[in-house]
Amino acid sequence: MTELMIKPRLRWACRRGMLELDVLLAPFVEEGYDALSLQQKHDFERLLAADDPDLFSWFMGHGQSDDPALQALVTVILDRVRV
């Protein structure tokens, strides 16, 4: 699948049931996704497959993913917000 086909699919997947997640994930696809390595891009798609309560917990610092690659992406996304 080409990058042109992936971005719209990712934008749609970033529309979550929680506003807190929407404001983190949607801007990241537009502004940070292209800078990820190929492996990180695959991991980002796996991150988007996680349940909203888990994502909320990870992004709010109430818990961490058991998957180190997903937790690393949470950190990357949060670091972009803090800048």
N, C-alpha and C positions, 0 to 999 in steps of 0.2 A: 504494500500500500504506500502510495507516495505521501510526502509531507503535506501536500495540498489537500489530500483526502483525510489525513489524520487530524489536522487542527480542528476542523468543524466537529468531528466526532468527540474530540477531547473537550471542546467548549461545551458541548451538550452534556457530557459526563460530569462536568464541573458544576452543573446546576443541581444543587443538592436540596434536601429538605430543610436545611438550616442556613439562615442568612450568614451566620458566622463562618461557615465553610465556604459559601459562595464568594464572600469578599476576600478570602485567602486564595482559593483555587483558580477562579476565573482570571484574575489579573496575572497570576503566575503563568498560566498558559500563554497569555499574550506577551508577557515581558521577560519571562525566565526560561520557558521550556526550550527554546532554541539553543540555549547555552549548555544544556545537559548533554552528557555523553550518551551514546547509543544505549548502553546498559541502564543508565539512569532514566532514559525515556521509557524503556520497557518497565522499569520499576515504578515509574509514575503511573503508567496504565494499571499496574497491579494495585497501587495505592488507591486509585479511583474506584477499584472494585470492592474496597473495604466498606463496611457498614458505617453509616453516618455517626452512630453513637461512639464507635471506635475512633473514627477520625476526629470527632469533637474532643474526645478524651486526650488523644495524642497531641493535637494542636493547642489545647488549653493547658497542657502540662499536668493533667491528672493521671496520666498513664503513659506507657510506651509500647510500641509495637514489639512483638517477639521477633520480628524479622528485622535484622540490622539494616538492610538496604532501605526498607520502608521508613524506618526511624531516621535514617540519614537524610532522606528526602524531606521529611517533616522539618528537620533542622534547617535544610537549605531554604525551604519555603518561608519558614519563620524568620530566618536571617534577612531575607529580602524585604520583609515587612518592617523589620526593626531599623533598616538603614535610613 
